[in-house]
Amino acid sequence: MISRKNVHRKLYEYVVDELGLQIIRGDYRPGETLPNEEALCKEFDVSRGVLREAMKVLIQKGLLESKTKTGTFVRLSNSWNLFDPDVLIWKYETGAKPEFLKNIMEVRRIIEPEAARLAAERASVLEVKRIQAIYDDMRCTISDKGGYSSEEFIRVDLEFHTAILEACHNELLAQIGRTMRRALLTARQSDRHDLAAQKHTLLTHIAILEAIAAHKPEEAYHANQALITQVWRDMQQQWEQEEKPS
């Protein structure tokens, strides 16, 4: 049985998601005041308490600002918290997906090779074992003995890179990794995934793992750099294929 508290939570999360999408999609322009509480409660079929809770969340995400007597209005997009996983996902769902992924890949290209270098310098024995275990899981998802699951491969692939960021022993890098992981998981689910291409990426993943395990920072850096370049090239080729007339 679902408690009233859980129902309340699900309702406010629904409002957060719907209203957040509307704002980022441009249904409400920056500086525009939202409809009053009565109108929004009617639109989403929720109580004032649920609506106010949702508004607080969207204010925390930088999408809205509330002022006494003037109401709640939409903030400029440069105020939105783009490191918030929900905001990243809304941007992906409402915008040009190639452009979104290009931005994400540029961030990865800047962060991940350096993270691999730091992990090679700082990772403990247990952290190396964890990265190894995740790599083994990646390999199992594309094993010839079992059915191939692109969704599972993506999930474990992102776990691999998150584990490397955590092995840097830098809280900011770890937080960035967790934030990007959720957005990338959503974004990559809609991509086509070729089994042969995924098998090829295992070669670059094992190169990263071996360099970290051997505590060779420069090798780890260049191996991760090669992986990002390969992934970006594969994405571009996919988009070119999709743009060709059938």
matplotlib code that plots the C-alpha trace (Angstrom):
import matplotlib.pyplot as plt

x = [0.0, 1.3, 1.3, -0.1, 3.4, 4.7, 1.7, 2.5, 6.1, 5.2, 2.8, 5.3, 8.0, 5.5, 4.9, 8.7, 9.2, 6.4, 6.9, 10.7, 10.3, 7.9, 10.3, 13.3, 11.3, 10.4, 6.7, 7.5, 10.0, 12.8, 11.4, 7.8, 5.7, 4.1, 0.3, -1.0, -1.2, -4.9, -4.3, -1.3, -3.0, -5.9, -3.5, -1.6, -4.6, -2.6, -3.0, -1.3, 1.0, 2.2, 2.6, 4.6, 6.9, 7.6, 8.2, 10.8, 12.7, 12.6, 13.9, 16.8, 17.6, 17.9, 14.9, 12.6, 12.7, 10.0, 9.5, 7.1, 4.0, 5.3, 5.0, 7.2, 9.1, 11.4, 15.1, 17.5, 19.0, 22.5, 21.1, 20.0, 22.0, 23.3, 25.1, 21.7, 20.9, 17.2, 18.1, 20.6, 18.0, 15.4, 17.9, 18.5, 14.8, 13.8, 16.8, 19.0, 20.3, 23.6, 24.4, 23.7, 25.9, 28.6, 28.7, 28.8, 31.6, 33.6, 33.3, 34.3, 37.3, 38.5, 37.8, 38.1, 41.7, 43.0, 40.9, 42.5, 45.9, 45.0, 43.5, 46.7, 48.5, 46.1, 43.9, 44.0, 44.2, 40.5, 39.6, 41.6, 39.8, 36.5, 37.4, 38.5, 35.2, 33.2, 35.3, 34.6, 30.9, 31.2, 32.8, 30.1, 27.4, 28.7, 29.8, 29.1, 27.7, 24.8, 22.4, 23.7, 22.1, 23.1, 21.3, 23.2, 26.5, 25.8, 25.0, 28.2, 30.3, 29.2, 29.9, 33.4, 34.1, 32.4, 34.6, 37.7, 36.5, 35.9, 39.4, 40.9, 40.1, 38.7, 35.2, 34.4, 35.4, 33.4, 30.3, 30.7, 30.9, 27.7, 25.9, 26.9, 26.3, 22.5, 22.3, 24.4, 22.4, 19.3, 20.9, 22.6, 19.5, 18.2, 21.3, 21.9, 24.5, 26.5, 27.8, 31.1, 31.7, 31.1, 33.5, 36.1, 35.7, 36.7, 40.2, 40.5, 38.8, 41.3, 44.1, 42.8, 42.4, 45.9, 47.5, 45.7, 46.5, 50.2, 50.2, 51.2, 49.6, 50.6, 49.5, 46.2, 45.7, 46.4, 44.3, 41.3, 41.9, 41.9, 38.6, 36.8, 38.1, 36.8, 33.4, 33.0, 33.9, 31.3, 28.6, 29.4, 29.2, 25.9, 24.4, 25.7, 24.0, 20.7, 20.8, 21.1, 17.8, 16.4]
y = [0.0, 3.4, 5.9, 9.4, 10.7, 8.7, 9.8, 13.4, 12.9, 11.4, 14.2, 17.0, 15.1, 15.0, 18.8, 19.4, 17.3, 18.7, 22.4, 22.0, 20.7, 23.5, 26.2, 24.7, 24.1, 27.8, 27.6, 30.4, 33.0, 34.3, 37.0, 35.9, 35.5, 32.1, 31.8, 32.1, 29.2, 28.5, 28.2, 26.0, 23.7, 23.3, 22.6, 19.9, 18.8, 19.1, 20.8, 24.1, 22.2, 20.0, 22.9, 25.0, 22.0, 21.7, 25.4, 25.2, 22.5, 24.5, 27.5, 25.4, 24.3, 27.9, 27.9, 30.1, 33.0, 34.1, 37.7, 39.0, 40.7, 40.2, 36.4, 33.6, 34.2, 32.3, 33.1, 33.6, 30.3, 31.4, 31.0, 27.5, 24.8, 22.8, 20.5, 19.4, 16.0, 16.9, 20.1, 18.3, 15.7, 18.4, 20.1, 16.9, 16.1, 19.5, 20.6, 19.5, 16.2, 16.2, 19.7, 18.5, 15.4, 17.5, 19.7, 16.7, 15.1, 18.3, 18.2, 14.5, 15.2, 17.9, 15.9, 12.2, 11.9, 14.0, 11.9, 8.7, 10.2, 11.1, 7.7, 6.1, 8.1, 7.8, 4.7, 2.2, -1.5, -1.8, 0.9, -0.8, -4.0, -2.2, -0.8, -4.3, -5.8, -3.2, -3.9, -7.6, -6.8, -4.7, -7.7, -10.0, -7.8, -8.4, -12.0, -14.4, -16.8, -14.5, -12.1, -8.6, -5.8, -2.3, -0.7, -2.8, -2.1, 1.6, 1.4, -0.5, 1.7, 4.8, 3.0, 2.3, 6.0, 7.0, 4.6, 6.2, 9.7, 8.5, 6.9, 10.4, 11.2, 14.6, 15.2, 17.7, 15.4, 12.6, 14.8, 15.9, 12.2, 11.3, 14.3, 13.5, 9.8, 10.2, 12.6, 10.4, 7.3, 9.0, 10.5, 7.3, 5.1, 6.6, 6.0, 3.0, 0.6, -1.7, -4.9, -4.8, -1.2, -1.9, -4.8, -2.5, 0.0, -2.8, -2.6, 1.1, 0.4, -2.4, 0.0, 2.5, -0.1, -1.6, 1.8, 2.7, -0.7, -0.3, 3.3, 4.8, 8.2, 9.3, 6.0, 6.3, 9.8, 8.9, 5.8, 7.7, 10.4, 7.8, 6.4, 9.8, 10.5, 7.1, 7.5, 11.0, 9.8, 6.9, 9.4, 11.7, 8.8, 7.7, 11.2, 11.3, 8.0, 9.2, 12.4, 10.5, 10.2, 6.6]
z = [0.0, -1.0, 1.9, 1.6, 2.0, -1.0, -3.1, -2.2, -3.2, -6.6, -7.3, -6.6, -8.7, -11.5, -11.3, -11.2, -14.3, -16.3, -15.4, -15.7, -19.3, -20.1, -18.9, -20.7, -23.9, -23.9, -23.1, -20.6, -21.7, -19.4, -17.2, -17.7, -14.6, -14.1, -13.8, -10.3, -7.9, -8.6, -12.4, -11.9, -9.4, -11.9, -14.8, -12.9, -10.8, -7.5, -4.2, -3.3, -0.9, -3.7, -6.1, -3.6, -2.9, -6.7, -7.0, -4.3, -6.2, -9.4, -7.6, -6.2, -9.8, -10.9, -13.2, -11.2, -8.8, -6.4, -5.3, -2.8, -4.4, -8.0, -8.1, -9.5, -12.8, -15.1, -14.8, -17.7, -19.0, -17.8, -14.2, -14.7, -12.9, -15.8, -13.3, -12.0, -13.5, -14.1, -15.9, -18.1, -19.0, -19.8, -22.0, -23.9, -24.2, -25.5, -27.6, -30.4, -29.3, -31.3, -29.9, -26.4, -26.8, -28.4, -25.3, -23.0, -25.0, -24.9, -21.1, -21.0, -23.3, -20.8, -17.6, -18.2, -19.5, -16.6, -14.2, -15.6, -15.0, -11.4, -10.8, -12.0, -9.3, -6.5, -6.8, -4.0, -4.5, -3.7, -6.2, -8.9, -8.1, -8.4, -11.8, -12.9, -11.7, -13.7, -16.8, -16.4, -16.2, -19.4, -21.2, -20.0, -21.5, -25.0, -24.4, -27.3, -24.7, -23.7, -25.3, -26.1, -24.2, -25.3, -22.4, -19.9, -21.7, -21.5, -17.8, -16.9, -19.2, -17.3, -14.0, -15.2, -15.8, -12.6, -10.7, -12.2, -11.2, -7.7, -7.6, -8.2, -4.5, -5.6, -4.3, -7.1, -9.9, -8.3, -8.1, -11.7, -12.7, -10.8, -12.4, -16.0, -15.5, -15.2, -18.2, -20.4, -19.4, -20.7, -23.8, -24.9, -24.6, -27.9, -29.9, -32.1, -30.7, -32.8, -31.2, -33.1, -32.2, -28.5, -28.7, -30.2, -27.3, -24.9, -26.2, -25.2, -21.8, -21.0, -21.9, -19.4, -16.7, -17.2, -17.1, -13.9, -12.3, -13.2, -11.9, -15.2, -15.4, -18.9, -20.4, -18.6, -19.9, -23.5, -23.4, -22.1, -24.7, -27.4, -26.1, -26.1, -29.7, -30.8, -29.2, -30.6, -34.1, -33.8, -32.8, -35.7, -38.2, -36.7, -37.2, -40.7, -41.5, -39.9, -42.0, -45.3, -47.2, -47.0]

ax = plt.figure().add_subplot(projection="3d")
ax.plot(x, y, z, "-o")
ax.set_aspect("equal")
plt.show()
